[in-house]
Amino acid sequence: MRKLLITVLVLAFMASAPAYAHQPVDLLKTDTTAAKGPLLVDGTISYAVRAAFSKAGEKKGFRAAFAQGDGLSVEYLIVDKKPENTLRPTQLPTLVMTSPKGTSLTLKFTERTKFPYSGVNYLYLARYQAVAEAGEYSFLVSAKRKASIILSVGVKEIPGEVLRGPKPTPSVTPAPATTPTPTPSAAATSTPAPAPTKTGYTMAQVRANNSASNCWSVIDDSVYDLTNWIKSHPGGSGAIVGLCGTDGSGAFSSKHGNQSRPAAQLSSYRLGPLEK
């Protein structure tokens, strides 16, 4: 009976304890700007973004996407060991966050709270919470000397999606060149009007990019390059491959309706309007 009571108490404690199993994301040496760094597709999911610097002047960045009204949660931590725990606040890497509307904020250190977890002692140095704007937030960390930090983004303890790398350049079938018909020379020649600047994409170009290696689709009169979404789509690659080279407006609307996350993800793949 005593063993049963102890087991129940342990399970109750585990259920009430907060979860800290953030999904790790390591920033690479090539992630020198937010645009070059990884994209956290849903910034409300918990990630532990780790940035290590070997010298002053190094920069590393990443992005996180949010829907309007989402909770924005960012925490700045260091491991409680040398050299990080001996550095003054002015010697630690700085974090600048920029909202989708262009408002920038430098995170200020407001605490030094011990946080032991999984055999490692951490120190909380700053915590920031706000209501998010719709779109991608940019995060840029700048080093002042050798140091490593951890940025905790989001709170939902579920698997998240991280995208890396530039979008592939889509292949466009060039239109055949035409030979103009010669006209008799005149005493004075008029200057031809400049060709209009191309602002959109044709349905013929969409149909030409109809494979998993180059996947374009039309959704609500806009053209999207969905190639990068095929492997990372949580519903499987088939859901995206079926849209390649077609007008996928109906299929996308029937599956996702007014869901904000798929719509926000789709917007990141937009090439431009459909020419009619």
C-alpha positions in Angstrom: 0.0 0.0 0.0 2.9 2.4 0.9 4.6 1.6 -2.5 1.3 2.4 -4.3 1.0 5.7 -2.5 4.5 6.7 -3.3 4.0 5.8 -7.0 0.8 7.9 -7.2 2.6 10.9 -5.6 5.5 10.7 -8.0 3.2 10.5 -11.0 1.2 13.5 -9.7 4.4 15.5 -9.3 5.5 14.6 -12.9 2.2 15.7 -14.3 2.2 19.0 -12.5 5.9 19.8 -13.3 6.6 22.1 -16.3 8.1 20.5 -19.4 11.4 21.9 -20.7 12.2 19.5 -23.6 12.7 22.3 -26.1 13.5 21.1 -29.6 17.2 21.9 -30.2 18.2 24.1 -33.2 21.9 24.9 -33.6 22.9 28.1 -35.5 25.7 27.5 -38.0 28.6 29.6 -39.1 26.8 30.3 -42.3 23.7 31.7 -40.5 25.3 35.2 -40.5 21.9 37.0 -40.9 18.3 36.2 -40.0 17.5 35.7 -43.7 20.3 33.1 -44.1 19.4 31.3 -40.8 16.7 28.7 -40.2 13.0 29.4 -40.1 11.0 28.2 -37.2 7.7 27.5 -39.0 5.6 28.0 -35.9 7.1 30.3 -33.3 4.7 29.2 -30.6 6.3 25.7 -30.5 9.2 25.4 -28.0 12.7 25.5 -29.5 16.1 25.8 -27.8 18.2 27.8 -30.3 21.9 27.5 -29.5 24.4 30.1 -30.7 28.2 29.6 -30.1 30.7 32.2 -31.0 34.5 32.0 -31.1 35.4 35.7 -31.3 34.0 39.2 -31.2 32.1 40.5 -34.2 30.5 37.2 -35.2 26.8 37.3 -36.0 24.2 34.5 -36.2 20.5 34.8 -36.9 17.2 33.0 -37.5 13.5 33.6 -38.1 10.2 32.5 -36.5 6.7 32.7 -38.0 3.6 33.8 -36.1 0.0 34.3 -36.7 -1.7 37.5 -35.6 -2.4 37.3 -31.9 0.0 34.4 -31.1 2.0 34.5 -27.9 5.6 35.6 -28.5 7.9 34.1 -25.8 11.7 34.5 -25.8 14.1 33.6 -23.0 17.9 34.2 -22.9 19.9 31.6 -21.0 23.6 30.7 -20.5 25.2 27.6 -18.9 26.4 28.3 -15.4 30.1 27.8 -16.1 33.1 29.6 -17.4 33.5 31.7 -19.4 29.8 32.7 -19.7 29.1 33.0 -16.0 32.1 35.3 -15.5 31.1 37.7 -18.2 29.5 41.0 -17.4 26.2 41.8 -19.2 28.0 44.2 -21.5 30.3 41.3 -22.6 27.6 38.8 -23.5 26.2 38.4 -27.0 23.3 40.8 -27.7 20.0 39.8 -29.2 18.0 42.1 -31.5 14.4 41.1 -32.4 12.7 42.7 -35.4 9.0 42.4 -36.0 7.3 41.9 -39.4 6.4 45.6 -39.4 10.1 46.5 -38.9 10.1 47.4 -35.2 13.4 46.4 -33.5 14.0 45.6 -29.8 17.2 44.8 -28.1 16.6 42.2 -25.3 17.7 43.6 -21.9 19.2 41.4 -19.1 16.8 41.7 -16.1 17.7 38.7 -13.9 20.2 36.0 -13.0 18.0 33.1 -12.0 19.5 29.6 -11.5 17.7 26.9 -13.5 19.1 23.3 -13.0 17.8 20.9 -15.7 18.8 17.4 -16.7 22.1 17.5 -14.9 23.1 20.9 -16.3 23.0 24.2 -14.4 21.6 27.2 -16.4 21.1 30.9 -15.7 18.1 32.8 -16.9 19.2 36.3 -17.9 16.1 37.7 -19.7 12.5 36.7 -20.5 10.3 38.5 -22.9 6.6 38.0 -23.7 4.3 39.9 -26.1 1.4 39.5 -28.5 2.8 38.7 -31.9 2.2 40.4 -35.3 1.4 38.2 -38.3 4.5 37.2 -40.3 8.1 36.4 -39.6 10.1 37.8 -36.7 13.9 38.2 -37.3 16.4 37.4 -34.5 20.1 38.5 -34.8 22.7 37.6 -32.1 26.0 39.6 -32.1 29.0 38.4 -30.2 31.4 40.6 -28.2 33.8 37.8 -27.3 33.9 34.0 -27.2 30.7 32.8 -25.6 27.7 30.4 -26.1 24.1 31.2 -25.3 20.7 29.5 -25.6 17.5 31.2 -26.7 14.3 29.6 -25.8 11.5 30.4 -28.3 7.9 29.3 -27.8 6.1 27.3 -25.2 4.2 24.4 -26.8 5.9 21.1 -26.1 5.1 19.4 -29.5 7.3 18.6 -32.5 8.1 21.6 -34.6 9.2 22.2 -38.2 12.4 24.0 -39.1 13.3 25.0 -42.6 16.8 25.6 -43.9 18.4 26.7 -47.1 17.4 29.1 -50.0 14.5 28.3 -52.2 15.6 26.5 -55.5 15.5 28.7 -58.6 12.5 27.4 -60.6 13.1 26.4 -64.2 11.2 28.4 -66.7 10.8 27.2 -70.3 11.9 30.2 -72.5 9.6 31.3 -75.2 10.9 30.8 -78.7 12.6 33.8 -80.3 10.8 35.4 -83.2 12.4 37.1 -86.1 10.8 40.5 -86.9 9.6 41.1 -90.4 11.8 43.8 -92.1 10.1 47.1 -93.1 11.2 49.6 -95.7 13.6 52.2 -94.4 12.1 55.7 -93.9 13.7 59.1 -93.7 13.0 59.2 -90.0 12.6 56.2 -87.7 10.5 56.2 -84.6 11.9 54.9 -81.3 10.0 51.7 -80.3 8.2 51.8 -77.0 9.9 49.8 -74.3 8.5 46.4 -73.5 6.4 46.3 -70.4 8.1 45.0 -67.3 7.0 41.5 -66.4 5.1 41.5 -63.1 3.5 38.0 -63.0 3.6 34.5 -64.2 1.5 32.6 -66.8 -0.4 29.4 -66.5 1.9 27.9 -69.2 4.9 28.5 -66.9 3.0 26.9 -64.0 2.2 23.8 -66.1 5.9 23.5 -67.1 6.9 23.2 -63.5 4.8 20.1 -62.6 7.3 17.8 -60.9 8.6 17.3 -57.3 11.9 18.9 -58.3 10.2 22.0 -59.6 6.7 22.3 -58.2 4.6 25.5 -59.0 0.9 25.9 -58.3 -1.7 28.6 -58.6 -3.8 29.3 -55.5 -6.2 32.2 -55.4 -4.7 34.0 -58.5 -1.1 33.9 -57.1 1.7 31.6 -58.2 3.7 29.7 -55.6 6.9 27.6 -55.7 6.0 24.7 -53.4 9.2 22.7 -54.1 10.6 23.2 -50.6 7.3 22.3 -49.0 7.1 18.8 -50.4 9.5 17.1 -48.0 8.6 19.2 -45.0 4.7 19.1 -45.3 3.4 17.4 -42.1 0.6 15.7 -44.1 3.1 14.0 -46.4 4.6 14.8 -49.8 1.6 13.6 -51.8 -0.6 16.5 -50.6 1.8 19.0 -52.2 2.8 16.9 -55.3 -0.8 16.8 -56.3 -0.8 20.6 -56.7 2.2 20.7 -59.0 1.5 22.4 -62.3 -2.2 23.0 -61.6 -4.6 25.5 -60.1 -4.7 24.2 -56.6 -7.1 26.8 -55.2 -10.0 24.4 -54.5 -7.8 21.7 -53.1 -6.0 24.0 -50.7 -9.2 25.7 -49.6 -11.0 22.5 -48.9 -8.2 21.1 -46.8 -7.1 24.1 -44.9 -10.0 26.6 -45.1 -9.3 29.6 -42.8 -6.4 27.9 -40.8 -3.7 30.5 -40.1 -0.6 28.3 -40.0 -1.0 26.7 -43.5 -1.8 30.1 -44.9 1.2 31.7 -43.3 3.5 28.9 -44.5 2.0 29.2 -48.0 2.7 32.9 -48.2 6.5 32.3 -47.8 6.5 30.4 -51.1 4.7 33.1 -53.2 6.4 34.1 -56.5 3.9 36.6 -57.8 0.5 37.2 -59.3 -1.0 35.0 -62.1 -1.1 36.8 -65.4 -4.5 36.5 -67.2 
